[in-house]
Amino acid sequence: MLTELHIQNFAIIDKLDLRFGAGLIILTGETGAGKSIILDAVVMLIGGKADPTFVRADSDAAFVEGVFHLKGPEREAVHEVLKREDLMDDPDYVVLMREVRREGRSVARINGRTVNVGLLKELGALLIDIHGQAEHLSLLDPRAHLGLLDRYADVAKPLNDYRQTYHSLLTLRHELNDIRKAQADADRRIEMLTYQVEEIESAKLKVGEDEELRKERDRLANAESLAQNAQEALAILEEGSPETPAATDLIGQAAQALAALAKIDEGQSELSNQAELMLDTLSDIIHELRGYLEEIEFNPKRLDDVEERLDLIHSLVRKYGGSIPAVISYGADAKKQLDTITGAADRIAELEMQEAKLLEKLSKQGGTLSEKRKSAAETMGKGIELELDDLRMASAQFGVDFQTKPDPNGVPSADGTRLAFDQNGLDRVEFLVAPNPGEGLKPLAKVASGGETSRLMLGLKNVMARADEVPSLIFD
């Protein structure tokens, strides 16, 4: 609850220090005395608009600070925010501060540390509820109505059971969506991998064959030139011409001469041996040249086949790696991936069955919640109408509007349709009121006068005291 309020240089207030005790506190005074200014200061303190016009005429900045004693049901919620933002000091107190400067800049602080206004507003909503002609009317927000009704109806246990099922369904649907997406991706990937594996395997690549093919291509493409050179070499070595004897004949003559020389001068026998070796080497060269000539092909078709094969290898290397070993490795890996992409369809069918069961369970739990809420809403409405009678609104009526929304992916209902749901159940709840006879029930936000709004809020707060966790209430 609010225990201290310090206001300085705010509108007509020079300096004001207020201390509040427990129970009802009433500030009275004639028009213009400053009651609404105090309320404006509190609204700014808990995250409302920081208007530079609030700054007192002879000052540079206006300052508001509030000290709150945390001893009620709000304590846990406030602690959660403070711990989350690393702002916890004294667990029994929290201090809010707001400053606005004449040039328009404002500063918000919690426990002495600067924070953004959104955080100040979040914390302020847990500490103070303002009702009247001001803007801070929490019960006029339909989003808050279901939580208030649930606390009044004391449905914590069935709501917790429902939420456990709800979160189980969310987890299951998340997995189901991932698998469905993966399955769709897998179908496309299977098609691609199958094509790649077939393309690589059908090529029957061999390591090193590209180099061999390039050599063969060069031989086939230059067969005529190769044969001409080989034949010319053979003619010089073995055949000779009328003008020039063959090289083998000449070297043979030289070898005979050296052999005769070595018989006379044994010291030159090595030269004779070298000449014989040279003659043997020439014979080997001639033999190999003849074999080579026989292997030379004038085969344009084979040349085309080799060129086509090299083009295929080049294409595969370009797509799947920088070499034949890399392509072979890529194909093996693609085949392995194909073998492992299995079982998704069975898992999808299993999860879909579980999803249907969870939706049925949510439907029953949500229906139980709705029944308890409707029963509590009737009791609450009668109590609020009694309170309004005491507040001179004897003809006023109060009601709770329950709505559901169709959703093809929702929970099944008794009439065969499907209903939308969230973590709070199946219901969309809004408080309605008819302040005067004949007006009909309307949303609280459309109540006509500020005076009626304040009395309605007072009546609501009195009946819903156990449901509302905000410790400090201000009625203007």
C-alpha positions as CSV (number, residue, x, y, z in Angstrom):
1,M,0.0,0.0,0.0
2,L,1.0,3.6,-0.5
3,T,2.5,4.9,2.8
4,E,4.3,8.1,1.7
5,L,3.8,10.6,-1.1
6,H,6.2,13.5,-1.7
7,I,5.3,16.2,-4.3
8,Q,7.5,19.2,-5.2
9,N,7.1,22.0,-7.6
10,F,4.0,20.4,-9.2
11,A,1.4,22.8,-10.5
12,I,0.3,25.0,-7.5
13,I,2.1,22.7,-5.0
14,D,5.4,24.0,-3.7
15,K,6.2,21.1,-1.5
16,L,3.9,18.4,0.0
17,D,4.8,15.4,2.2
18,L,1.9,13.0,3.0
19,R,1.9,9.9,5.1
20,F,-0.9,7.4,4.9
21,G,-2.0,4.7,7.3
22,A,-4.2,1.7,6.7
23,G,-8.0,2.0,6.1
24,L,-10.0,4.7,4.4
25,I,-8.5,8.2,4.0
26,I,-10.5,11.1,2.7
27,L,-9.2,14.3,1.3
28,T,-11.8,17.1,1.1
29,G,-11.7,20.7,0.1
30,E,-13.4,23.3,-2.0
31,T,-13.0,23.5,-5.7
32,G,-9.5,24.7,-6.6
33,A,-8.0,23.5,-3.3
34,G,-5.7,21.0,-5.2
35,K,-7.4,17.6,-4.7
36,S,-7.3,16.8,-8.4
37,I,-3.7,18.0,-8.6
38,I,-2.6,15.4,-6.0
39,L,-4.4,12.8,-8.2
40,D,-2.6,14.1,-11.3
41,A,0.7,13.7,-9.5
42,V,-0.1,10.1,-8.5
43,V,-1.2,9.3,-12.1
44,M,2.2,10.7,-13.4
45,L,4.0,8.7,-10.7
46,I,2.6,5.4,-11.9
47,G,3.4,5.9,-15.6
48,G,0.8,8.5,-16.7
49,K,1.5,11.4,-19.0
50,A,4.3,13.7,-17.8
51,D,3.1,17.0,-19.1
52,P,5.6,20.0,-18.9
53,T,2.7,22.2,-17.9
54,F,2.8,20.4,-14.5
55,V,6.0,22.2,-13.6
56,R,5.4,25.1,-11.2
57,A,5.9,28.5,-12.7
58,D,9.1,29.5,-11.0
59,S,10.7,26.0,-11.2
60,D,12.7,24.0,-13.7
61,A,11.3,20.6,-12.8
62,A,8.4,18.9,-11.0
63,F,9.1,15.9,-8.7
64,V,6.8,13.1,-7.4
65,E,7.9,10.2,-5.2
66,G,5.9,7.4,-3.6
67,V,6.9,4.8,-1.0
68,F,4.9,1.5,-1.0
69,H,4.8,-1.1,1.7
70,L,4.5,-4.6,0.2
71,K,2.5,-6.7,2.6
72,G,-0.5,-7.9,0.7
73,P,-1.2,-10.2,-2.3
74,E,0.6,-7.7,-4.6
75,R,4.0,-8.5,-2.9
76,E,4.7,-11.6,-5.0
77,A,3.8,-9.9,-8.3
78,V,5.9,-6.9,-7.5
79,H,8.9,-9.0,-6.4
80,E,8.7,-10.9,-9.7
81,V,9.0,-7.6,-11.7
82,L,11.8,-6.3,-9.4
83,K,13.8,-9.5,-9.7
84,R,13.3,-9.7,-13.4
85,E,14.7,-6.2,-13.8
86,D,17.4,-6.5,-11.1
87,L,15.8,-3.7,-9.1
88,M,15.2,-5.4,-5.7
89,D,16.4,-3.6,-2.6
90,D,14.2,-3.9,0.6
91,P,11.8,-6.8,0.0
92,D,9.2,-5.0,2.1
93,Y,9.2,-1.7,0.3
94,V,9.5,-0.2,-3.2
95,V,10.0,3.4,-4.1
96,L,8.7,5.0,-7.4
97,M,9.9,8.4,-8.6
98,R,8.9,10.6,-11.6
99,E,10.4,13.9,-12.6
100,V,9.4,16.1,-15.5
101,R,11.4,19.1,-16.7
102,R,10.1,22.3,-18.2
103,E,11.7,21.5,-21.6
104,G,9.6,18.3,-21.7
105,R,12.1,15.6,-20.7
106,S,11.0,13.2,-18.0
107,V,12.8,10.7,-15.8
108,A,11.4,7.6,-14.2
109,R,13.1,5.7,-11.3
110,I,12.4,2.6,-9.3
111,N,14.4,2.2,-6.1
112,G,16.6,5.0,-7.2
113,R,17.5,3.4,-10.6
114,T,16.5,5.0,-13.9
115,V,13.9,2.9,-15.9
116,N,11.7,3.3,-18.9
117,V,8.1,4.6,-18.4
118,G,6.7,1.2,-19.6
119,L,8.3,-0.5,-16.6
120,L,7.0,2.2,-14.2
121,K,3.5,1.7,-15.6
122,E,3.7,-2.1,-15.3
123,L,4.7,-1.8,-11.6
124,G,2.3,1.0,-10.9
125,A,-0.6,-1.1,-12.2
126,L,0.2,-3.6,-9.4
127,L,0.3,-0.9,-6.7
128,I,-2.5,1.7,-7.3
129,D,-5.9,1.7,-9.0
130,I,-7.4,5.1,-9.7
131,H,-11.1,5.6,-10.4
132,G,-12.8,8.7,-11.4
133,Q,-12.5,11.3,-14.1
134,A,-8.8,10.4,-14.6
135,E,-7.5,8.1,-17.3
136,H,-6.4,5.3,-15.1
137,L,-9.5,3.1,-14.9
138,S,-8.3,-0.5,-14.8
139,L,-11.7,-2.1,-14.4
140,L,-12.8,-0.5,-17.7
141,D,-10.4,-2.7,-19.6
142,P,-12.2,-5.8,-20.7
143,R,-8.9,-7.7,-20.8
144,A,-8.8,-7.5,-17.0
145,H,-12.3,-8.9,-16.5
146,L,-11.6,-12.6,-17.0
147,G,-8.8,-12.5,-14.5
148,L,-10.9,-10.7,-11.9
149,L,-13.8,-13.1,-12.4
150,D,-11.5,-16.1,-12.1
151,R,-10.1,-14.9,-8.8
152,Y,-13.6,-14.2,-7.5
153,A,-14.7,-17.6,-8.6
154,D,-11.7,-19.3,-7.0
155,V,-11.0,-21.5,-10.1
156,A,-7.2,-21.7,-9.6
157,K,-7.2,-25.5,-9.4
158,P,-9.3,-26.2,-12.6
159,L,-7.6,-23.3,-14.4
160,N,-4.1,-24.8,-13.5
161,D,-5.3,-28.2,-14.8
162,Y,-6.5,-26.7,-18.0
163,R,-3.3,-24.7,-18.5
164,Q,-1.2,-27.9,-18.1
165,T,-3.2,-29.5,-20.9
166,Y,-3.0,-26.3,-22.9
167,H,0.8,-26.2,-22.7
168,S,1.1,-29.9,-23.5
169,L,-1.0,-29.2,-26.6
170,L,1.2,-26.2,-27.6
171,T,4.4,-28.4,-27.2
172,L,2.8,-31.2,-29.3
173,R,1.7,-28.8,-32.0
174,H,5.1,-27.2,-32.1
175,E,6.7,-30.6,-32.7
176,L,3.9,-31.5,-35.2
177,N,4.5,-28.3,-37.2
178,D,8.2,-28.9,-37.2
179,I,7.8,-32.5,-38.5
180,R,5.3,-31.5,-41.1
181,K,7.6,-28.7,-42.3
182,A,10.5,-31.1,-42.2
183,Q,8.5,-33.7,-44.1
184,A,7.6,-31.2,-46.8
185,D,11.3,-30.2,-47.0
186,A,12.2,-33.9,-47.0
187,D,10.0,-34.7,-50.0
188,R,11.8,-32.0,-52.0
189,R,15.2,-33.1,-50.6
190,I,14.5,-36.8,-51.4
191,E,13.7,-35.9,-55.0
192,M,16.9,-33.8,-55.2
193,L,19.1,-36.5,-53.5
194,T,17.7,-39.2,-55.6
195,Y,18.6,-37.3,-58.8
196,Q,22.1,-36.6,-57.5
197,V,22.8,-40.2,-56.4
198,E,21.5,-41.6,-59.8
199,E,23.6,-39.1,-61.7
200,I,26.8,-39.8,-59.9
201,E,26.3,-43.6,-59.7
202,S,25.4,-43.9,-63.4
203,A,28.7,-42.2,-64.3
204,K,30.7,-45.0,-62.7
205,L,33.6,-42.7,-62.1
206,K,37.1,-44.0,-61.4
207,V,39.8,-42.1,-59.6
208,G,42.5,-40.9,-62.0
209,E,40.5,-41.6,-65.2
210,D,40.2,-38.0,-66.1
211,E,44.0,-37.7,-66.5
212,E,44.1,-40.9,-68.5
213,L,41.3,-39.7,-70.8
214,R,43.1,-36.4,-71.4
215,K,46.2,-38.2,-72.5
216,E,44.2,-40.5,-74.8
217,R,42.4,-37.4,-76.2
218,D,45.7,-35.8,-77.0
219,R,46.9,-39.0,-78.8
220,L,43.7,-39.3,-80.8
221,A,43.5,-35.7,-81.7
222,N,47.2,-35.8,-83.0
223,A,47.3,-39.3,-84.4
224,E,48.5,-38.3,-87.9
225,S,51.3,-36.1,-86.6
226,L,52.4,-38.8,-84.0
227,A,52.5,-41.5,-86.7
228,Q,54.5,-39.3,-89.1
229,N,57.1,-38.5,-86.4
230,A,57.4,-42.2,-85.4
231,Q,57.8,-43.4,-88.9
232,E,60.4,-40.7,-89.6
233,A,62.4,-41.8,-86.6
234,L,62.2,-45.5,-87.7
235,A,63.4,-44.6,-91.2
236,I,66.4,-42.8,-89.8
237,L,67.2,-45.5,-87.3
238,E,66.6,-48.6,-89.3
239,E,65.9,-48.0,-93.0
240,G,68.2,-45.2,-94.1
241,S,68.2,-43.9,-97.7
242,P,70.4,-44.4,-100.8
243,E,72.3,-41.3,-99.8
244,T,72.4,-41.9,-96.0
245,P,72.8,-45.4,-94.4
246,A,70.6,-46.2,-91.4
247,A,71.8,-45.2,-88.0
248,T,71.9,-48.8,-86.8
249,D,74.2,-49.7,-89.7
250,L,76.5,-46.8,-89.0
251,I,76.7,-47.5,-85.3
252,G,77.1,-51.3,-86.1
253,Q,80.2,-50.4,-88.2
254,A,81.5,-48.2,-85.5
255,A,81.0,-51.1,-82.9
256,Q,83.0,-53.5,-85.2
257,A,85.8,-51.1,-85.5
258,L,86.0,-50.5,-81.8
259,A,85.9,-54.3,-81.1
260,A,88.9,-54.8,-83.4
261,L,90.7,-51.8,-81.7
262,A,90.1,-53.4,-78.3
263,K,91.7,-56.7,-79.4
264,I,94.9,-54.8,-80.1
265,D,94.7,-52.4,-77.2
266,E,92.9,-54.0,-74.3
267,G,92.8,-50.6,-72.5
268,Q,90.1,-49.4,-75.0
269,S,87.7,-52.4,-74.3
270,E,85.3,-50.1,-72.4
271,L,84.7,-48.1,-75.5
272,S,83.9,-51.2,-77.4
273,N,81.4,-52.2,-74.7
274,Q,79.7,-48.8,-74.8
275,A,79.3,-49.1,-78.6
276,E,77.7,-52.5,-78.2
277,L,75.3,-51.1,-75.5
278,M,74.4,-48.2,-77.8
279,L,73.5,-50.7,-80.5
280,D,71.3,-52.7,-78.2
281,T,69.6,-49.4,-77.0
282,L,68.8,-48.5,-80.6
283,S,67.3,-51.9,-81.2
284,D,65.0,-51.4,-78.1
285,I,63.9,-48.0,-79.4
286,I,63.1,-49.4,-82.8
287,H,61.1,-52.2,-81.2
288,E,59.1,-49.8,-79.1
289,L,58.5,-47.4,-82.0
290,R,57.0,-50.2,-84.0
291,G,54.7,-51.2,-81.2
292,Y,53.7,-47.5,-80.7
293,L,52.9,-47.2,-84.4
294,E,50.6,-50.2,-84.2
295,E,48.7,-48.6,-81.2
296,I,48.2,-45.2,-82.9
297,E,44.5,-45.0,-83.9
298,F,42.9,-42.8,-86.5
299,N,39.5,-43.2,-84.7
300,P,37.2,-40.0,-84.8
301,K,34.4,-41.9,-83.0
302,R,36.6,-42.9,-80.1
303,L,37.8,-39.2,-79.9
304,D,34.2,-38.1,-79.7
305,D,33.5,-40.7,-76.9
306,V,36.5,-39.5,-75.0
307,E,35.5,-35.8,-75.3
308,E,32.0,-36.6,-74.2
309,R,33.2,-38.5,-71.2
310,L,35.6,-35.7,-70.2
311,D,32.7,-33.2,-70.5
312,L,30.6,-35.4,-68.2
313,I,33.4,-35.6,-65.6
314,H,33.9,-31.9,-65.8
315,S,30.2,-31.2,-65.2
316,L,30.1,-33.6,-62.2
317,V,33.3,-32.1,-60.7
318,R,31.9,-28.6,-61.2
319,K,28.6,-29.5,-59.4
320,Y,29.7,-31.8,-56.7
321,G,33.3,-31.1,-55.9
322,G,36.7,-30.2,-57.2
323,S,37.9,-33.7,-58.1
324,I,36.6,-37.2,-58.9
325,P,37.2,-38.4,-55.3
326,A,35.1,-35.5,-54.1
327,V,32.3,-36.3,-56.4
328,I,32.3,-40.0,-55.4
329,S,32.3,-38.9,-51.7
330,Y,29.4,-36.5,-52.3
331,G,27.4,-39.3,-53.9
332,A,28.0,-41.7,-51.0
333,D,26.9,-39.0,-48.5
334,A,23.8,-38.2,-50.5
335,K,22.9,-41.9,-50.6
336,K,23.4,-42.1,-46.8
337,Q,21.0,-39.1,-46.3
338,L,18.4,-40.8,-48.5
339,D,18.6,-43.9,-46.3
340,T,18.1,-41.9,-43.1
341,I,15.0,-39.8,-44.2
342,T,12.4,-42.2,-43.0
343,G,9.7,-42.6,-40.4
344,A,8.3,-39.0,-40.5
345,A,4.8,-40.1,-41.7
346,D,4.4,-42.5,-38.9
347,R,5.4,-39.9,-36.3
348,I,2.9,-37.4,-37.8
349,A,0.0,-39.9,-37.6
350,E,1.0,-40.6,-33.9
351,L,1.1,-36.9,-33.0
352,E,-2.2,-36.2,-34.8
353,M,-3.9,-38.8,-32.6
354,Q,-2.4,-37.3,-29.5
355,E,-3.5,-33.9,-30.6
356,A,-7.1,-35.0,-31.0
357,K,-7.1,-36.5,-27.5
358,L,-5.7,-33.3,-26.0
359,L,-8.3,-31.2,-27.8
360,E,-11.0,-33.4,-26.3
361,K,-9.5,-33.0,-22.9
362,L,-9.2,-29.2,-23.2
363,S,-12.9,-29.1,-24.3
364,K,-14.0,-30.8,-21.1
365,Q,-11.7,-28.8,-18.9
366,G,-12.7,-25.6,-20.6
367,G,-16.4,-26.5,-20.3
368,T,-15.9,-27.0,-16.5
369,L,-14.2,-23.7,-16.2
370,S,-17.0,-21.9,-18.1
371,E,-19.7,-23.5,-15.8
372,K,-17.8,-22.3,-12.7
373,R,-17.3,-18.8,-14.1
374,K,-21.0,-18.4,-15.1
375,S,-22.1,-19.6,-11.6
376,A,-19.7,-17.1,-9.9
377,A,-20.7,-14.3,-12.3
378,E,-24.4,-14.7,-11.3
379,T,-23.4,-14.5,-7.6
380,M,-21.1,-11.6,-8.2
381,G,-23.7,-9.7,-10.2
382,K,-26.2,-10.0,-7.3
383,G,-23.6,-8.8,-4.8
384,I,-22.6,-5.8,-6.9
385,E,-26.3,-4.8,-7.4
386,L,-26.7,-4.8,-3.6
387,E,-23.7,-2.6,-3.3
388,L,-25.0,-0.2,-5.9
389,D,-28.3,0.0,-4.0
390,D,-26.4,1.3,-1.0
391,L,-24.6,3.8,-3.3
392,R,-28.0,5.3,-4.5
393,M,-28.0,3.4,-7.7
394,A,-30.9,1.1,-6.8
395,S,-32.1,0.5,-10.3
396,A,-28.7,-0.3,-11.7
397,Q,-28.1,-3.8,-13.1
398,F,-24.8,-5.7,-13.5
399,G,-24.1,-8.6,-15.8
400,V,-21.2,-10.6,-17.3
401,D,-21.2,-11.3,-21.0
402,F,-19.8,-14.6,-22.1
403,Q,-18.8,-15.1,-25.7
404,T,-17.0,-17.9,-27.7
405,K,-15.4,-17.6,-31.1
406,P,-15.4,-20.3,-33.8
407,D,-12.0,-21.6,-34.9
408,P,-11.5,-24.6,-37.3
409,N,-8.4,-25.6,-35.3
410,G,-10.1,-25.2,-32.0
411,V,-11.6,-27.6,-29.4
412,P,-14.7,-29.6,-30.3
413,S,-18.0,-28.5,-28.9
414,A,-21.3,-30.3,-28.2
415,D,-22.9,-28.9,-31.4
416,G,-20.2,-30.2,-33.6
417,T,-18.4,-26.9,-34.2
418,R,-14.9,-26.0,-33.0
419,L,-14.2,-23.2,-30.6
420,A,-11.2,-20.9,-30.2
421,F,-9.2,-21.3,-27.0
422,D,-6.1,-19.8,-25.3
423,Q,-4.3,-20.3,-22.0
424,N,-7.3,-18.9,-20.1
425,G,-10.0,-21.2,-21.6
426,L,-12.8,-20.9,-24.1
427,D,-14.5,-17.7,-22.8
428,R,-14.4,-14.1,-23.8
429,V,-15.7,-12.2,-20.8
430,E,-16.8,-8.6,-20.4
431,F,-18.5,-6.8,-17.5
432,L,-21.8,-5.0,-18.4
433,V,-23.8,-2.5,-16.5
434,A,-27.1,-0.6,-16.8
435,P,-26.9,2.4,-14.5
436,N,-30.5,3.6,-15.1
437,P,-33.8,1.8,-15.8
438,G,-34.5,1.2,-19.5
439,E,-30.9,1.7,-20.6
440,G,-30.0,-1.9,-21.1
441,L,-26.7,-3.6,-20.2
442,K,-23.7,-1.9,-21.8
443,P,-19.9,-2.3,-21.4
444,L,-18.4,-0.6,-18.3
445,A,-16.3,1.7,-20.6
446,K,-19.6,3.2,-21.9
447,V,-21.0,4.2,-18.6
448,A,-22.1,7.8,-18.9
449,S,-21.0,10.0,-16.0
450,G,-17.8,10.1,-13.9
451,G,-19.8,10.0,-10.7
452,E,-21.6,6.8,-11.7
453,T,-18.2,5.4,-12.8
454,S,-16.7,6.1,-9.3
455,R,-19.7,4.5,-7.5
456,L,-19.6,1.5,-9.8
457,M,-15.9,1.1,-9.2
458,L,-16.4,1.3,-5.4
459,G,-19.2,-1.3,-5.5
460,L,-17.2,-3.6,-7.7
461,K,-14.1,-3.2,-5.5
462,N,-16.1,-4.0,-2.4
463,V,-17.6,-7.2,-3.8
464,M,-14.4,-8.2,-5.5
465,A,-12.1,-7.4,-2.7
466,R,-10.7,-10.9,-2.6
467,A,-10.3,-11.0,-6.3
468,D,-8.4,-7.8,-6.8
469,E,-4.8,-7.8,-5.7
470,V,-4.1,-4.0,-6.1
471,P,-3.6,-2.7,-2.5
472,S,-4.2,1.0,-2.9
473,L,-7.5,2.4,-4.4
474,I,-8.1,6.0,-5.2
475,F,-11.6,7.3,-5.9
476,D,-12.0,10.9,-7.3
